[in-house]
Amino acid sequence: MATNAFMPTISGESPPPPPRACFGRNGLIEEIIGFTESLTPIALIGAGGIGKTSIALTVLHDDRIKKRFGKNRWFIRCDQFPASHIHFLSRLSKVIGAGAENPEDMVPLRPFLSSRDMIIFLDNAESILDPQGASAQEIYDSVEELSRFSNICLCVTSRISTVPPHFRHPIIPALSVEAACDIFYGIHNSGGRSDIISNLLKQLDFHPLSITLLATVASHNMWDYDRVAREWDTHLTQVLQTDYDGSLAATVELSLASSMFCQLGPDARDLLGVIAFFPQGIDEKNTSWLFPITPSQTNIFDKFCMLSLTYRSNGFITMLAPLRDYLCPKSPEFSPLLHTTKRCYFRRLSVYVDPGSPGFEEAQWITSEDVNVEHLLDVFTSSDTNMDDVWNICANFMGHLYWHKPRPVILGSKIERLPDSHPSKPSCLFELSRLFGSVGNHVERKRLLVHTLKLWGEQGNDLQVADTLGVLAVTNRRLGLYTEGIWQAKESLEIFKRFNHTSWQAYSLQILARLLYEDGQLDAAEEAASQSINLLPDRGEEYKVCQSYNVLGDICCSKGEAGKAISYFGTALRISSSFNWHDIQFWILYSLAGLFFNEGRFDDAHTHIELAKSHVVNVTYLLGCAMHRQSNFWYLQHRLEEARSGALYAVNVFEKLGAVKGVRVCRELLQWIEEETNKAVASDELDFNGELLDAVLLPMPVNSSSLAHRSEQSHLHYPTHTLMGHEF
């Protein structure tokens, strides 16, 4: 566009120089430059310190932008003048060289603004666009008018999202590890790259300002990488302050000083502290019951996001790690709002979890908030080891996990450090042992159960002794110690008989039946399982009934009575399906797959393993079990590549969970697959005839050393289930 002859020739102000480097933003910068070609207004919105200004200056000094706009590239720092309409217009006029002195509105600026193509960046625009500001509406209207000039590309960087409509909002992505490292090592390099620094930058959520501050502090103090890590571990975000008054604190406090934040009321900062306390943030669905005494929670959380203090992720309101550390209550036990939240979580965890109890399905909420609850318990069990309610809730939490998301927990060492006289210690140890069992670590599980049994005995609690004996019997079965397990199951049964607890007797009989079955005592096992069913009512104990039928199905499989086995499995499957019990349905389908494979119905076997996988809900251990069994099937069918792939997948699952036995048997299977593959390569044909395959699929003598026995032994004897909260 030609310059108007009547327009002033004032050159205006040159923009600040570009940053030395803008790492990891190439894609975003290309996207912004693309918008400038059509003069599309752009808003870069995000938390303080994520690099908005560096991105803006990099764009402004890009060669294509220089060629497109020449000297008509303007940059206005909106936090360097009072947030009034007059001051904004005066600053705009001066920077762009419009020549209008103290304009009261846009009228005297319009001729110059419409005279040439130009690009204008309003940096830190939150200081003038804050809706609670004195001149907010007037400034907003002027910024909107600027964005509507057909010859102007208006770009805004802001911590708040209240920009006029029609702006494009390109996402500012998290930095990659490589880009974060480039920032750190560009400032401080004390001897090459190190995993210590990569891990540290991850803890900072790859937040550019925090990385820059940490590298600058480390450089000024000449710290080596080990010292940097120690300082961070000790002082966290207190480290992020340079000798020249640059700090994360100043950046955060600037956001907290905004008019919009101040209008949220006296509880706003404490509410931010609660969000910061929880690693996952706060589930948006839970705000009403977590903060019952805080009015207008929805509005407040919306404002937090508008201010870029928090952001929404997978249904949670959370914040960047450096902000979280800075805003988290330094003494959580003295935060009233956090205590209110704690009580709300504790009430929810007080619900008894058992497949036959009311509220079992609702307890699945733990699958999405387990990290938050674990952190809450970790903090409050540290502050007072004598708080029985905290430790009781700790046991309940592990019970919730056991049913809905089995995994290791960080609370184990604290539980074991409790004095043996602590009333909650045996229940915590018991639940902790079940979690170890759920991921296949039965050696550790047995150690904990032996300790639990001793404590219940010292307390004279015979029913808990019987319960623990039953779970110990299951554990010994998993370890192959059948004689010890059978004795413990019988002891458990006798105690329950003394108390005339028929339901618990059925539980002990089911454990005994499984032990006898795996020990090869099939008739005795069938008798025990049948007695268990006879003790159970038709209604009210469906979960245990399913377990008994499942055991009978496995026994009939081993007896070669496939028809009876299918009937038993079918009964258990019909009952469990009506209650949507995924764990039982998994194991029934798992057993049916083995039965069909033994009958040579290979397609049905693979179909049922796939159906079993569909019932793996938040229990990755079960997926490892299914993949191991299916890999066995493929191995025995000479589908070696598929078998190798499945076994490797199962190894990966078990290794992540610390399931030692699972890893061992999968590695054995991989070894056999490798041996068979090598034979095939050597002879170009495996000696794998039908006669040998039949031998593999039939029950084998315990002392057999054949390939068939080796394959049979590779199958995991996976458990099984639990009854009334007790593992079967």
C-alpha positions in Angstrom: 0.0 0.0 0.0 1.4 3.4 -0.9 2.3 5.9 1.9 -0.2 8.7 2.1 1.5 12.1 1.3 -0.3 13.7 4.2 0.9 11.2 6.8 3.7 12.2 9.2 7.1 10.6 8.5 7.9 9.9 12.2 9.8 6.6 12.2 8.4 5.3 15.5 10.3 3.0 17.8 12.3 0.0 16.7 11.3 -3.3 18.4 13.6 -4.9 20.9 16.3 -7.3 19.5 15.3 -10.9 19.0 16.2 -13.5 21.6 19.6 -15.3 21.1 17.7 -18.5 20.4 14.1 -19.7 20.6 14.4 -23.4 21.0 11.7 -25.9 20.1 9.3 -23.4 18.6 9.9 -23.7 14.9 6.6 -25.3 14.1 4.7 -22.7 16.1 6.6 -19.8 14.5 5.9 -21.1 11.0 2.2 -21.3 12.0 2.2 -17.7 13.2 4.0 -16.5 10.1 1.4 -18.2 8.0 -1.4 -16.3 9.7 0.5 -13.0 9.1 0.2 -13.5 5.3 -3.5 -13.0 5.5 -3.2 -10.4 8.3 -5.1 -12.6 10.7 -5.1 -11.4 14.3 -3.2 -13.8 16.6 -3.3 -14.3 20.4 -0.6 -16.2 22.2 -2.1 -17.1 25.5 -0.4 -18.9 28.4 1.2 -18.9 31.8 4.0 -16.5 32.7 7.4 -17.8 31.6 6.3 -20.2 28.9 8.1 -18.1 26.2 5.4 -15.9 24.7 7.6 -12.8 24.4 10.5 -14.8 22.9 8.2 -16.3 20.3 6.8 -12.8 19.5 10.2 -11.2 19.0 11.5 -14.2 17.0 8.5 -13.7 14.6 9.0 -10.0 14.4 12.6 -10.4 13.3 12.0 -13.2 10.9 13.3 -12.4 7.4 9.9 -13.1 5.8 8.2 -10.7 8.3 10.8 -8.1 7.6 10.3 -8.4 3.9 6.5 -8.3 4.3 6.2 -5.3 6.6 9.6 -3.6 6.3 10.0 -1.0 9.1 6.4 -1.1 10.0 6.9 -3.8 12.7 5.9 -2.5 16.1 6.3 -4.0 19.6 4.4 -2.5 22.6 5.1 -3.7 26.2 1.7 -3.1 27.8 3.0 -3.6 31.4 5.3 -0.5 31.0 2.5 2.2 31.2 -0.5 2.7 33.4 -3.5 0.6 32.4 -5.7 3.4 31.2 -7.2 4.1 27.8 -5.4 7.5 27.3 -2.0 6.0 28.2 -2.6 3.1 25.9 -3.4 5.3 22.9 -0.5 7.6 23.7 1.9 4.7 23.8 0.4 3.3 20.6 0.8 6.6 18.8 4.4 7.0 19.9 5.6 3.5 19.1 4.1 3.4 15.6 5.1 7.1 14.9 1.6 8.3 14.2 2.4 11.8 15.6 -0.8 12.2 17.6 -0.2 13.8 21.0 -2.3 12.4 23.9 -5.2 11.2 21.7 -8.4 10.6 23.7 -9.8 8.1 21.2 -8.9 6.3 18.0 -10.0 9.1 15.7 -6.7 10.9 15.2 -4.8 7.6 14.8 -7.1 6.1 12.1 -5.5 7.9 9.1 -2.0 6.7 10.0 -3.2 3.2 11.0 -4.9 2.7 7.6 -2.0 4.1 5.5 0.2 1.1 5.2 0.5 -2.6 6.0 1.9 -3.1 9.5 2.3 -5.7 12.2 1.8 -4.7 15.8 2.6 -6.9 18.8 0.9 -6.0 22.2 3.1 -7.9 24.7 1.9 -8.7 28.2 -1.6 -7.5 27.2 -3.1 -8.9 30.3 -2.1 -5.7 32.1 -4.5 -3.7 29.9 -7.1 -6.3 29.0 -8.0 -7.4 32.5 -11.8 -7.1 32.6 -11.7 -5.7 36.1 -9.4 -2.8 35.2 -10.7 0.8 35.4 -10.5 1.4 31.6 -11.0 -2.2 30.6 -14.0 -1.8 28.2 -12.5 1.3 26.4 -9.1 -0.5 25.9 -10.9 -3.7 24.8 -12.9 -1.7 22.2 -9.7 -0.1 20.8 -7.8 -3.4 20.6 -10.8 -4.9 18.8 -10.8 -2.0 16.3 -7.1 -2.5 15.7 -7.7 -6.1 14.9 -10.3 -5.2 12.3 -8.1 -2.9 10.2 -7.7 -4.8 6.9 -4.0 -3.7 6.6 -2.9 -4.6 10.1 -1.8 -7.9 11.6 -2.4 -7.5 15.3 -0.7 -10.0 17.6 -1.3 -10.2 21.3 0.6 -12.1 24.0 -1.3 -12.4 27.3 -1.7 -14.5 30.4 -5.5 -14.0 30.2 -7.7 -15.3 27.5 -10.1 -12.3 27.3 -9.1 -11.1 23.9 -11.5 -9.8 21.3 -13.2 -12.3 19.0 -11.8 -13.5 15.6 -8.2 -13.9 17.0 -6.6 -17.2 16.2 -5.2 -19.0 19.2 -2.2 -21.1 18.2 -1.3 -23.6 20.9 2.0 -23.1 22.6 3.2 -26.7 23.0 5.4 -28.0 25.8 9.1 -28.1 25.0 10.6 -31.3 23.9 13.4 -32.8 26.1 15.9 -31.7 23.5 14.7 -28.1 23.3 14.7 -27.8 27.1 18.2 -29.2 27.3 19.3 -26.7 24.5 18.0 -23.9 26.7 19.8 -25.1 29.8 23.1 -26.0 28.2 23.1 -22.8 26.2 23.5 -21.0 29.5 25.3 -23.5 31.7 27.4 -26.4 30.5 29.8 -27.9 33.1 30.9 -30.9 31.2 28.6 -32.3 28.5 25.1 -33.4 28.7 23.7 -35.5 31.5 20.7 -37.5 32.4 20.7 -35.7 35.7 19.7 -32.5 33.9 17.2 -34.2 31.6 15.4 -35.6 34.6 15.5 -32.3 36.4 14.0 -30.4 33.5 11.2 -33.0 33.3 10.4 -32.1 36.9 10.1 -28.5 35.8 7.5 -29.5 33.1 10.0 -28.1 30.6 8.9 -24.6 31.6 11.2 -22.2 29.7 11.5 -19.5 32.4 12.2 -22.0 35.1 14.9 -23.7 33.0 16.5 -20.3 32.2 16.5 -19.3 35.9 17.9 -22.6 37.1 20.6 -22.6 34.4 21.5 -18.9 35.2 21.7 -19.6 39.0 23.8 -22.7 38.4 26.1 -20.8 36.1 26.5 -17.8 38.5 27.4 -20.2 41.3 29.5 -22.5 39.2 27.5 -25.6 40.3 28.2 -28.9 38.7 25.2 -31.1 37.7 25.1 -33.0 41.0 25.0 -29.8 42.9 22.2 -28.5 40.7 20.1 -31.6 41.5 20.8 -31.4 45.2 19.8 -27.7 45.4 16.6 -28.4 43.5 15.8 -31.4 45.7 16.4 -29.3 48.8 14.9 -26.0 47.9 12.7 -26.6 44.8 11.5 -23.3 43.3 13.3 -21.2 45.9 16.3 -21.9 43.8 14.7 -20.1 40.8 16.0 -16.6 41.6 19.0 -14.9 40.0 21.1 -12.2 41.5 19.4 -9.7 39.2 15.9 -10.0 40.7 14.7 -12.4 38.1 12.5 -15.0 39.8 9.7 -17.4 39.3 8.0 -15.9 42.4 7.9 -12.4 40.7 6.2 -13.9 37.6 3.6 -15.8 39.6 2.9 -12.9 42.0 2.4 -10.6 39.0 -0.5 -12.9 37.9 -1.9 -13.0 41.5 -1.8 -9.2 41.7 -4.1 -8.8 38.7 -7.5 -7.2 39.2 -9.3 -10.3 37.9 -7.6 -12.5 40.5 -8.2 -10.0 43.4 -11.9 -9.9 42.5 -12.2 -13.7 43.2 -12.2 -13.2 47.0 -10.0 -14.1 50.0 -10.2 -17.9 49.4 -8.8 -17.8 45.9 -5.2 -18.2 46.8 -5.9 -21.0 49.2 -8.0 -22.7 46.5 -5.0 -22.4 44.1 -2.9 -24.0 46.9 -5.2 -27.0 47.0 -5.0 -27.5 43.2 -1.2 -27.1 43.5 -1.1 -29.7 46.4 -2.5 -32.5 44.3 -0.2 -33.9 41.5 -3.2 -34.5 39.2 -4.9 -31.2 40.1 -8.6 -31.4 40.8 -11.2 -33.4 38.9 -13.7 -30.9 37.5 -16.6 -33.3 38.3 -15.7 -33.3 42.0 -15.5 -29.6 42.7 -18.9 -29.4 44.3 -18.2 -32.1 46.9 -14.5 -31.3 47.4 -15.3 -27.6 48.2 -18.7 -27.5 49.7 -18.1 -24.3 51.6 -16.6 -22.4 48.7 -19.2 -20.5 46.7 -19.1 -20.1 42.9 -16.4 -22.8 42.5 -17.1 -23.1 38.8 -16.7 -19.4 38.2 -13.4 -19.3 40.2 -11.9 -22.3 38.4 -12.9 -20.7 35.0 -11.1 -17.5 36.0 -8.0 -19.4 37.1 -7.8 -20.9 33.6 -8.5 -17.5 32.0 -5.5 -16.1 34.0 -3.4 -19.1 32.8 -2.6 -20.0 36.4 -4.2 -23.4 35.7 -5.2 -25.3 32.6 -7.6 -28.2 31.8 -6.2 -31.6 31.0 -8.3 -34.8 30.7 -11.0 -33.5 32.9 -8.7 -32.2 35.6 -7.8 -28.6 36.5 -4.1 -28.6 37.0 -1.0 -26.4 36.7 2.6 -26.4 35.5 5.0 -28.1 38.0 7.0 -24.9 38.9 3.8 -23.0 39.6 2.5 -26.0 41.6 5.6 -26.1 43.8 5.5 -22.4 44.4 1.8 -22.2 45.2 1.5 -25.5 47.2 0.9 -25.0 51.0 4.3 -25.2 52.7 2.6 -26.7 55.8 -0.4 -28.7 54.5 -1.5 -29.7 58.0 -2.3 -26.1 58.7 -4.3 -25.4 55.6 -8.0 -25.3 56.5 -9.2 -25.7 52.9 -6.9 -28.6 52.3 -8.2 -30.3 55.5 -11.8 -29.9 54.2 -10.7 -31.6 51.0 -9.0 -34.3 52.9 -12.2 -35.0 54.9 -14.2 -35.2 51.7 -11.7 -37.8 50.2 -11.7 -39.8 53.5 -15.5 -40.0 53.5 -15.4 -41.4 50.0 -12.7 -43.9 50.9 -14.7 -45.1 53.9 -17.1 -47.0 51.6 -16.5 -50.8 52.0 -15.3 -52.2 48.7 -16.5 -55.7 47.8 -18.1 -57.1 44.6 -21.2 -58.0 46.5 -21.6 -54.8 48.4 -23.5 -51.6 47.5 -21.4 -48.9 45.9 -18.8 -51.3 44.4 -19.2 -49.9 40.9 -19.2 -46.3 42.1 -15.8 -47.0 43.8 -14.2 -47.1 40.4 -13.7 -43.3 40.8 -10.3 -44.4 42.4 -9.0 -45.3 38.9 -8.7 -41.7 37.9 -7.7 -40.2 41.2 -5.4 -42.8 42.7 -2.3 -40.6 42.4 -4.0 -37.7 44.2 -5.2 -39.9 47.1 -1.8 -41.6 47.4 -0.1 -38.2 47.7 -2.6 -37.0 50.2 -2.0 -40.1 52.4 1.7 -39.9 52.0 1.7 -36.3 53.3 -0.7 -36.8 56.2 0.8 -40.2 57.3 4.1 -38.3 57.5 2.8 -35.5 59.7 1.3 -37.7 62.4 1.9 -41.5 62.6 -0.6 -41.7 65.5 -3.6 -40.6 63.5 -5.6 -43.9 63.4 -8.1 -42.5 60.9 -5.4 -41.7 58.4 -4.0 -45.3 58.6 -7.4 -46.8 58.5 -8.1 -44.9 55.3 -4.7 -45.9 54.0 -5.8 -49.6 54.3 -9.1 -48.7 52.6 -7.3 -47.0 49.8 -5.2 -50.0 49.1 -8.4 -52.1 49.2 -9.9 -49.8 46.5 -6.8 -50.1 44.4 -6.8 -53.9 44.8 -10.3 -54.2 43.2 -10.1 -51.4 40.6 -6.5 -50.6 39.8 -4.0 -53.0 41.3 -0.5 -51.5 41.4 2.4 -51.0 43.8 2.1 -48.0 46.2 4.7 -45.7 47.8 3.3 -46.1 51.3 4.8 -49.5 52.0 7.9 -48.5 53.9 5.9 -46.2 56.1 3.5 -49.0 57.0 6.3 -51.3 57.9 7.9 -48.6 60.1 4.8 -48.4 62.2 5.3 -50.0 65.6 3.8 -53.5 65.8 1.5 -52.2 68.6 -0.2 -49.7 66.2 -3.8 -50.9 65.9 -3.9 -50.2 62.1 -0.7 -51.9 61.2 -2.0 -55.5 60.6 -4.9 -54.2 58.3 -2.4 -52.0 56.4 0.1 -54.9 56.0 -2.7 -57.2 54.9 -3.9 -54.8 52.1 -0.4 -54.0 51.1 0.3 -57.8 50.7 -2.7 -58.1 48.4 -1.4 -55.4 46.1 1.9 -57.2 45.9 0.0 -60.4 45.1 -2.0 -58.6 42.4 1.1 -57.8 40.5 2.7 -61.2 40.9 5.2 -60.6 43.7 4.3 -63.5 45.9 7.5 -63.7 47.8 7.1 -60.2 49.2 3.4 -60.9 49.7 4.1 -63.9 51.9 6.6 -62.0 54.0 4.0 -59.4 54.7 1.3 -61.9 55.4 3.5 -63.8 57.9 4.0 -60.5 59.8 0.3 -59.8 59.6 -0.6 -63.2 61.0 1.7 -62.6 64.0 0.1 -59.2 64.7 -3.5 -60.5 64.5 -2.6 -63.4 66.8 -1.1 -61.1 69.3 -4.3 -59.0 69.3 -6.4 -62.2 69.7 -8.4 -61.6 66.6 -9.2 -65.1 65.5 -11.4 -64.2 62.6 -8.6 -62.1 61.1 -6.2 -64.9 61.8 -8.4 -67.2 59.8 -8.7 -64.7 57.0 -4.9 -64.2 56.8 -4.3 -67.9 56.9 -6.6 -68.3 53.8 -4.7 -65.6 51.9 -1.4 -67.2 53.0 -2.6 -70.5 51.6 -3.4 -68.8 48.3 0.1 -67.3 48.3 1.8 -70.6 49.0 -0.2 -72.1 46.1 1.2 -69.4 43.8 4.7 -70.3 45.1 4.1 -74.0 44.5 4.1 -74.8 48.2 1.0 -76.9 48.2 1.5 -78.9 51.4 1.9 -75.7 53.4 -1.0 -74.1 51.7 -3.3 -77.0 52.2 -2.5 -77.0 55.9 -3.2 -73.3 56.2 -6.5 -73.5 54.2 -7.7 -76.3 56.6 -6.7 -74.3 59.6 -8.6 -71.3 58.3 -11.6 -73.6 57.7 -11.6 -74.9 61.2 -11.6 -71.4 62.8 -14.5 -70.3 60.6 -16.4 -73.5 61.6 -15.9 -72.6 65.3 -17.6 -69.2 64.6 -20.3 -70.9 62.5 -19.5 -68.5 59.5 -20.8 -70.6 56.6 -19.9 -67.9 54.0 -16.3 -67.8 55.2 -16.2 -71.6 55.4 -17.1 -71.6 51.7 -14.3 -69.1 51.1 -11.8 -71.5 52.8 -13.1 -74.5 50.9 -12.6 -72.7 47.6 -9.0 -72.0 48.5 -8.5 -75.6 49.6 -10.1 -76.9 46.4 -7.8 -74.8 44.2 -4.8 -76.1 46.2 -5.8 -79.7 45.9 -6.5 -79.3 42.2 -3.1 -77.9 41.5 -1.5 -80.6 43.7 -3.1 -83.2 41.5 -5.7 -84.4 44.1 -8.6 -83.9 41.7 -11.3 -85.9 43.5 -10.6 -84.2 46.9 -10.6 -80.9 45.1 -14.0 -81.6 43.5 -15.4 -82.6 46.8 -14.2 -79.3 48.5 -15.5 -77.2 45.7 -18.9 -78.9 45.8 -19.1 -78.5 49.6 -18.4 -74.8 49.1 -21.4 -74.4 46.7 -23.6 -76.3 49.2 -22.8 -73.8 51.9 -23.7 -70.8 49.8 -27.2 -69.4 49.4 -28.8 -68.9 46.0 -28.9 -65.1 46.4 -26.6 -62.6 48.1 -23.4 -64.5 47.6 -23.2 -64.7 43.9 -19.6 -63.7 43.7 -18.5 -66.6 45.8 -20.8 -69.0 43.9 -19.1 -67.9 40.6 -15.8 -68.7 42.2 -16.9 -72.2 43.2 -18.2 -73.0 39.7 -15.0 -71.7 38.2 -12.9 -74.0 40.3 -15.2 -77.0 39.4 -14.8 -76.1 35.7 -11.0 -76.2 36.0 -11.1 -79.5 37.9 -13.3 -81.1 35.2 -10.9 -79.8 32.5 -8.1 -81.7 34.2 -10.3 -84.8 34.5 -11.0 -84.7 30.7 -14.7 -84.0 31.4 -15.0 -81.1 28.9 -18.8 -81.1 28.8 -19.1 -80.7 32.5 -16.4 -78.1 32.6 -18.1 -76.0 29.9 -21.4 -76.2 31.8 -19.7 -75.0 35.1 -17.9 -72.2 33.3 -21.1 -71.2 31.5 -23.0 -71.0 34.8 -20.3 -68.8 36.4 -20.2 -66.6 33.3 -24.0 -66.0 33.3 -24.0 -65.0 36.9 -20.9 -62.7 36.7 -22.2 -61.1 33.5 -25.3 -59.9 35.2 -23.1 -58.1 37.8 -20.5 -56.9 35.3 -17.6 -58.5 37.3 -14.8 -58.2 34.9 -12.2 -60.0 36.9 -14.2 -63.3 37.2 -15.3 -63.0 33.5 -11.6 -62.7 32.6 -10.6 -65.8 34.4 -13.5 -67.9 33.1 -12.7 -66.9 29.5 -9.0 -67.6 30.2 -9.8 -71.1 31.4 -12.2 -71.7 28.5 -9.5 -70.7 26.1 -7.2 -73.4 27.5 -10.0 -76.0 27.4 -10.7 -75.3 23.7 -7.0 -75.4 22.9 -6.7 -78.8 24.5 -9.5 -80.0 22.4 -7.8 -78.8 19.2 -10.4 -76.0 18.7 -7.6 -73.4 18.1 -9.8 -70.7 16.6 -12.2 -70.9 19.6 -9.2 -70.8 22.0 -7.8 -67.5 20.4 -11.3 -66.0 20.3 -11.8 -66.6 24.0 -8.4 -65.2 24.9 -9.4 -62.0 22.9 -12.7 -61.9 24.8 -10.7 -62.3 28.1 -8.6 -59.3 27.1 -11.8 -57.2 26.7 -12.4 -57.6 30.4 -9.0 -56.2 31.4 -10.1 -53.0 33.1 -7.2 -51.1 34.8 -5.5 -54.3 35.6 -2.5 -54.6 33.3 -1.3 -57.7 35.1 -4.2 -59.6 33.7 -3.3 -58.5 30.2 0.2 -59.9 30.8 -1.4 -63.2 31.8 -3.6 -63.3 28.7 -0.7 -62.5 26.4 1.5 -65.2 28.0 -1.2 -67.8 27.5 -1.9 -66.8 23.9 1.9 -66.9 23.2 1.8 -70.4 24.5 -0.9 -71.3 22.1 1.0 -69.7 19.2 4.2 -71.5 20.2 2.4 -74.9 20.3 0.9 -74.1 16.9 4.4 -73.3 15.5 3.4 -69.7 15.0 6.7 -68.6 16.4 6.8 -64.9 15.3 3.4 -64.2 16.9 4.5 -66.2 20.0 7.7 -64.1 20.3 5.8 -60.8 19.9 3.2 -61.8 22.5 5.8 -63.1 25.0 7.8 -59.9 24.7 4.7 -57.9 25.4 4.0 -59.9 28.5 7.6 -59.6 29.7 7.3 -55.8 29.4 4.0 -55.8 31.4 5.4 -58.0 34.2 8.7 -56.1 34.4 6.9 -52.8 34.9 4.8 -54.3 37.6 7.7 -56.1 39.3 6.0 -59.5 38.8 9.0 -61.7 39.2 7.4 -65.1 38.4 5.6 -63.6 35.4 8.9 -62.3 34.0 10.7 -65.7 34.7 8.1 -67.9 32.9 7.8 -65.5 30.0 11.6 -65.5 29.5 11.6 -69.3 29.6 8.9 -69.3 26.9 11.0 -66.9 24.9 14.0 -69.2 25.3 12.0 -72.2 24.0 10.7 -70.1 21.1 14.2 -69.1 20.2 15.3 -72.8 20.4 12.5 -73.9 18.0 13.3 -71.0 15.7 16.9 -72.0 15.5 15.9 -75.6 14.8 13.7 -74.4 11.9 16.6 -72.3 10.5 19.0 -75.3 10.8 16.7 -77.9 9.3 14.3 -75.7 7.4 11.6 -77.8 9.0 10.5 -78.3 12.6 9.9 -81.8 13.9 6.6 -80.8 15.3 4.1 -83.6 14.4 0.6 -84.2 15.5 1.6 -86.9 18.0 3.9 -84.5 19.9 1.2 -81.7 19.8 -1.3 -84.1 21.3 1.1 -84.9 24.1 1.6 -81.2 24.8 -2.1 -80.6 25.2 -3.0 -83.6 27.5 -2.3 -83.5 31.3 1.3 -84.6 31.8 2.9 -86.5 34.7 4.7 -84.3 37.2 8.1 -85.9 36.4 7.8 -85.6 32.7 10.8 -83.9 31.1 9.4 -83.8 27.6 8.9 -80.7 25.6 5.2 -81.2 26.4 5.9 -80.9 30.1 8.2 -78.0 29.6 5.4 -76.1 27.7 2.8 -77.1 30.3 5.0 -75.8 33.1 5.4 -72.5 31.3 1.7 -71.7 31.9 1.2 -69.2 34.7 -1.1 -70.5 37.5 -2.8 -67.3 37.9 -5.2 -66.6 40.6 -7.6 -65.8 40.9 -10.0 -63.9 42.6 -11.2 -62.6 45.9 -14.2 -63.1 48.0 -15.6 -60.6 50.6 -12.4 -58.6 50.0 -10.2 -61.7 50.4 -8.2 -63.1 47.6 -9.1 -66.5 46.3 
